[in-house]
Amino acid sequence: MSLSQSFKDVLAKENIEALYDEPMRKHTAYQIGGNADCAVFPRDAAQIKVILEACAAEKVPCFVMGGGTNLLVGDDGFRGVVIICGKNMRKLEVDGCCIRAGAGVLLSRVARVAAEQGLTGMEAISGIFGAVGGSVAMNAGAYGGEISQVLESVTCYCPAEDSVKTLLPQECQFGYRNSIFLRQGYIVLEVVFKLQPGDKTEIENAMADFAKRRSDKQPLEYPSCGSVFKRPEGHFAGALIEQAGLKGYKIGGAAVSEKHAGFIVNMGGATAADVCAVIRHIQKTIKEKNGILLECEVKTLGFEI
Ligand SMILES: Cc1cc2nc3c(=O)[nH]c(=O)nc-3n(C[C@H](O)[C@H](O)[C@H](O)COP(=O)(O)OP(=O)(O)OC[C@H]3O[C@@H](n4cnc5c(N)ncnc54)[C@H](O)[C@@H]3O)c2cc1C
């Protein structure tokens, strides 16, 4: 479906960067996905408001994303507008022990700056892929750390109320890979990280150690979305999948990683349908074998698993 000229004019008049009929595989870590009718790259809340109003007038859905590292876009793409809180939202400022970062700043960049400044707190989560906004929305975590533990505040746009709010961590309803931003559709604009003074060399060594643990265990050489499934209570998804003998299980270009069974990798030319078929097979097998329904951590756009 093509968007109307008046929709395009509104965006152009407000200087909102937009790409039409844009292949989403260019914007996802999986390198999978058909075209979106439009991808927009807002700078701030004012531009997001214009985009949302234009979508409402056009009666098309919209979807907010960041780095696309936890996202599987369908092979037929998305009939609507993808709001990418990315390259145009990358302001970063250090103020004492705080780092203020726009939603589009990569989390790894915040961690690098923290290390340079001798600020501790980001080490465990330093290797997480993705942007700050998506990572806060997902409450991303690794090696016992979660992004929610190092926040001073999160500024977001609340579409239903047409307001910009600054929330304290305790107001963000953080849970395991969940937050008020996912629950309520609040759009993360900017995040303030609160860190502690530390020893620069120790911080750098810890980050290098976590990076090594990650590259030793995870198939970083292939496109993926990280762990496909949430950790089921009392178990690890990867261990259950490995014990079921599914390492290497492949459909089309998508395979359960030989290195880490919690990852489904794009071995080359995988489609969203391939990944989806592998997911369903894993869910069915683990349900039958262990009585556990593995819930997806990966988000989908344009289709449902
Ligand atoms: C190799 C690899 C390893 C990974 N390892 C980890 C890990 O150790 N721990 C972990 O937790 N995750 C991991 N992930 C998954 C992913 O990196 C995280 O979930 C990341 O935080 C998602 O950020 P993103 O910007 O890419 O979000 P996206 O994938 O763009 O979006 C994810 C979700 O957040 C929402 N969202 C995005 N931006 C915003 C915004 N500005 N405001 C509101 N909502 C928004 C989207 O609507 C979507 O629901 C890994 C991924 C890969 C590819």
The ligand as a MOL file (V3000), in Angstrom:
LIG
                    3D

  0  0  0     0  0            999 V3000
M  V30 BEGIN CTAB
M  V30 COUNTS 53 58 0 0 0
M  V30 BEGIN ATOM
M  V30 1 C 23.7780 -11.3300 19.3720 0
M  V30 2 C 22.7590 -10.7760 20.3120 0
M  V30 3 C 22.9160 -10.9210 21.6810 0
M  V30 4 C 21.9560 -10.4150 22.5720 0
M  V30 5 N 22.1700 -10.5410 23.9070 0
M  V30 6 C 21.2550 -10.0360 24.7840 0
M  V30 7 C 21.4750 -10.1130 26.1920 0
M  V30 8 O 22.4980 -10.5850 26.6690 0
M  V30 9 N 20.5080 -9.6300 27.0020 0
M  V30 10 C 19.3540 -9.0690 26.5300 0
M  V30 11 O 18.5130 -8.6300 27.3410 0
M  V30 12 N 19.1320 -8.9720 25.1930 0
M  V30 13 C 20.0510 -9.4330 24.3170 0
M  V30 14 N 19.8130 -9.3270 22.9720 0
M  V30 15 C 18.5360 -8.7920 22.4830 0
M  V30 16 C 18.5500 -7.2810 22.2350 0
M  V30 17 O 19.8650 -6.8300 21.9440 0
M  V30 18 C 17.9990 -6.5080 23.4210 0
M  V30 19 O 16.6650 -6.8780 23.6860 0
M  V30 20 C 18.0460 -5.0000 23.1300 0
M  V30 21 O 17.9770 -4.3690 24.3330 0
M  V30 22 C 16.9600 -4.5190 22.1920 0
M  V30 23 O 17.2600 -3.1750 21.8360 0
M  V30 24 P 16.8930 -2.6140 20.3800 0
M  V30 25 O 17.1440 -1.1480 20.4020 0
M  V30 26 O 17.5880 -3.3830 19.3430 0
M  V30 27 O 15.3290 -2.9030 20.3570 0
M  V30 28 P 14.3600 -3.3670 19.1120 0
M  V30 29 O 14.7950 -4.7290 18.7200 0
M  V30 30 O 14.4470 -2.2930 18.0770 0
M  V30 31 O 12.9930 -3.3780 19.8220 0
M  V30 32 C 12.7220 -4.2730 20.8800 0
M  V30 33 C 11.4230 -3.8750 21.5680 0
M  V30 34 O 11.5790 -2.5910 22.1880 0
M  V30 35 C 10.6200 -1.6540 21.6860 0
M  V30 36 N 11.3170 -0.3580 21.5420 0
M  V30 37 C 12.4470 -0.1150 20.8260 0
M  V30 38 N 12.8070 1.1780 20.9450 0
M  V30 39 C 11.8920 1.7560 21.7500 0
M  V30 40 C 11.7060 3.0810 22.2390 0
M  V30 41 N 12.5450 4.0790 21.9390 0
M  V30 42 N 10.6400 3.3210 23.0540 0
M  V30 43 C 9.7750 2.3330 23.3730 0
M  V30 44 N 9.8850 1.0610 22.9350 0
M  V30 45 C 10.9310 0.7730 22.1250 0
M  V30 46 C 10.1560 -2.2340 20.3550 0
M  V30 47 O 8.8250 -1.8090 20.0550 0
M  V30 48 C 10.2310 -3.7220 20.6210 0
M  V30 49 O 9.0680 -4.1680 21.2960 0
M  V30 50 C 20.7990 -9.7860 22.0670 0
M  V30 51 C 20.6410 -9.6210 20.6800 0
M  V30 52 C 21.6120 -10.0940 19.8140 0
M  V30 53 C 21.4370 -9.8750 18.3360 0
M  V30 END ATOM
M  V30 BEGIN BOND
M  V30 1 1 1 2
M  V30 2 1 2 3
M  V30 3 2 2 52
M  V30 4 2 3 4
M  V30 5 1 4 5
M  V30 6 1 4 50
M  V30 7 2 5 6
M  V30 8 1 6 7
M  V30 9 1 6 13
M  V30 10 2 7 8
M  V30 11 1 7 9
M  V30 12 1 9 10
M  V30 13 2 10 11
M  V30 14 1 10 12
M  V30 15 2 12 13
M  V30 16 1 13 14
M  V30 17 1 14 15
M  V30 18 1 14 50
M  V30 19 1 15 16
M  V30 20 1 16 17
M  V30 21 1 16 18
M  V30 22 1 18 19
M  V30 23 1 18 20
M  V30 24 1 20 21
M  V30 25 1 20 22
M  V30 26 1 22 23
M  V30 27 1 23 24
M  V30 28 2 24 25
M  V30 29 1 24 26
M  V30 30 1 24 27
M  V30 31 1 27 28
M  V30 32 2 28 29
M  V30 33 1 28 30
M  V30 34 1 28 31
M  V30 35 1 31 32
M  V30 36 1 32 33
M  V30 37 1 33 34
M  V30 38 1 33 48
M  V30 39 1 34 35
M  V30 40 1 35 36
M  V30 41 1 35 46
M  V30 42 1 36 37
M  V30 43 1 36 45
M  V30 44 2 37 38
M  V30 45 1 38 39
M  V30 46 1 39 40
M  V30 47 2 39 45
M  V30 48 1 40 41
M  V30 49 2 40 42
M  V30 50 1 42 43
M  V30 51 2 43 44
M  V30 52 1 44 45
M  V30 53 1 46 47
M  V30 54 1 46 48
M  V30 55 1 48 49
M  V30 56 2 50 51
M  V30 57 1 51 52
M  V30 58 1 52 53
M  V30 END BOND
M  V30 END CTAB
M  END
